[in-house]
Amino acid sequence: MSPFIHEDFLLQSEPARKLYHDYASSLPIVDYHNHLAPDEIHQDKRFRNLTEIWLRGDHYKWRAMRTAGVDEHYITGEASSDLEKFLAWAKTVPQTLKNPLYHWTHLELKRYFDIDLPLNEQTAGEIWEQTEALLQKSAFSTRSLLKKMNVHVVCTTDDAVDTLEHHKAYAAESEGEFVMYPTFRPDKAMKVEEPESFRQYIKKLEEVSGIQIDHYTSFLEALRRRHDYFDSLGCRASDHGIEEPFAEEYQESELNRIFGSVMSGSRLSEDDIRKFKSALMHEFALMDHEKGWAFQMHIGAMRNNNTRAYQQVGPDSGFDSIGDSQIAKPLALFLDRLEVNRQLPKTVIYNLNPSDNATLATMIGNFMGDGIPGKIQHGPAWWFHDQKEGMEDHLQTLANMSLLSRFVGMVTDSRSILSLPRHEYYRRVLCNMLGNDIEQGIIPSDYDMIGQLLEQICYRNALEYFSYVDYPGQQK
Ligand SMILES: O=C[C@H](O)[C@@H](O)[C@@H](O)[C@H](O)C(=O)O
C-alpha cells in the first residue's frame, strides 16, 4: 500500500501536479496571522514529546477528542501524563477521518518526522518513541522547525498591553533568519460588557503606556501609545475578533459618560456597549490608516458558549461556534464612514459564517483602491473553514466576484509550531483547483502566467501588501 501522504497528495490532474511541483512547492512562507508563542520562538524552545509540541495549545484537537468521548482528564486535565494524553489523541485520530485534523496530523508526521504510519492506538507507541528521540535533536528546536518550512515572515497575535519583549529580543539577535512581527490585538480594550476585567485591563494599560487613564480621551491616548510602540517593533497590522461589525452612531460626550460608568463598575446597556465598540473600532482603523497598517477583522465567532467549561478550562479551549450572519449593512457602513473622509486603511475581513462569502467577495470591491492592489481583502478560509472545501469555496467565490490574483493568501492561524505544513496543504488545494480548470479548458494552459499567479498568491502579494521589511532574500 502506498503511503497516504505521497508526493501528489490532493493533486488530481497532471496540470495540478505540474503547477504544484514546478511553481508552488518551493515558495517561501509568509504567515501573516497565527497564534504562535513569541517566547518559544525567541528562546528557540525544544519540546520533550509530541504532547508538548502538538497537543498542549491546540483546542481543535481537544474538541475532536471530546466529541469522540475522551474524558476531559486526558484532554486538559493536569493529573494525566503527556503519554496518556497522546494515547487518547492517537485513539481519536482514526475517528477524525474527513475532518482536516486527519490530513493535518499525517502531513505533519510526514513532513517533520518522515513518518508514514497512520496514527492510531496500535501505532501510537512506536510513533511516540520515534518522535521523542527526534525532538531531542537541535534540528527540532522551534526556530529550526520554522526554517525547515522555509518561513520568511511570521506574525504573532499580541494583546495591546503586551511588552513584546520577545519580539524585541528576537529582532536584536536573529541574523538573516525569518522575521517575527507582532500584531496589535486590542480586543480586551473593547470588552466593556465585563466591567471588572475591563477595569483590571485599564490598570495594565496605564502601567505599560505610562498614561494616567481617567477618561475616554486619556484611554484612547494610552492605546495610541501602544500602537506606536507596536509600530516601532515592525508591526504592520492590527487584528480584531468581533462577533459582528459595530457601526452605531455616537457622540463624543456619550463615550466619556460610558467610560465613566464602566469604570465605576456599572453594567452598561446593550446600546451603550455597541456605541463604545463602534467608536473604538473606528479609532483603531484611523490609527492603522495613519501608519499604513492593515486592519484585520475576524468576524462571526460566538466564543465561550459553555459556562461550565469556561470556568474549568478558560477561553480558546474549543467551546466556540459560528454565529448568525447579519454583517452586510453594518460592515458597509463602518467602511464607508472611513472612506468618506479618505481614512480607510488597508483592510482584511475574515468571515466565520460561510453564507457571508459572496457578501464579502463583492463588498471588497466597493472602495477606492488608492493605488494599493487588493486594498480591501476577503481574508482566507478560517477556523471551521480551514479545510479543503472551505478553501475551495472561498477561492471560487473570490475568483468569480473579485480578483483572485490580488489575494494575499493563506495563514496557518496556528496554535502549534508543527502547523506550518498548512501552507503546503493550501497550495495543493489551490493548484488542484487551477489544474482541474486547465484540464477542462476553463483557463489556458499558460504555465508561466499561472505560475506567476501562484507566486503572487502564495508569497509576493502578502509581502507587498503588509510592506514587511528585512525578510530573508529581500532586495534592498
Ligand atoms: O481559537 C480560534 C482559532 O484558532 C482562530 O481561528 C481564532 O482565534 C482566530 O484566528 C482569531 O484570531 O480570532
The ligand as an SDF file (V2000), in Angstrom:
LIG
                    3D

 13 12  0  0  0  0  0  0  0  0999 V2000
   -9.0180   29.9110   18.5070 O   0  0  0  0  0  0  0  0  0  0  0  0
   -9.5690   30.0090   17.4900 C   0  0  0  0  0  0  0  0  0  0  0  0
   -8.9930   29.8340   16.2160 C   0  0  0  0  0  0  0  0  0  0  0  0
   -7.7650   29.1820   16.2900 O   0  0  0  0  0  0  0  0  0  0  0  0
   -8.7380   31.0440   15.4600 C   0  0  0  0  0  0  0  0  0  0  0  0
   -9.2390   30.8250   14.2080 O   0  0  0  0  0  0  0  0  0  0  0  0
   -9.1360   32.3580   16.0130 C   0  0  0  0  0  0  0  0  0  0  0  0
   -8.5870   32.5450   17.2770 O   0  0  0  0  0  0  0  0  0  0  0  0
   -8.7180   33.4680   15.0670 C   0  0  0  0  0  0  0  0  0  0  0  0
   -7.5080   33.2280   14.4990 O   0  0  0  0  0  0  0  0  0  0  0  0
   -8.6810   34.7700   15.7230 C   0  0  0  0  0  0  0  0  0  0  0  0
   -7.5870   35.3300   15.7950 O   0  0  0  0  0  0  0  0  0  0  0  0
   -9.7070   35.2360   16.1590 O   0  0  0  0  0  0  0  0  0  0  0  0
  1  2  2  0
  2  3  1  0
  3  4  1  0
  3  5  1  0
  5  6  1  0
  5  7  1  0
  7  8  1  0
  7  9  1  0
  9 10  1  0
  9 11  1  0
 11 12  2  0
 11 13  1  0
M  END
$$$$
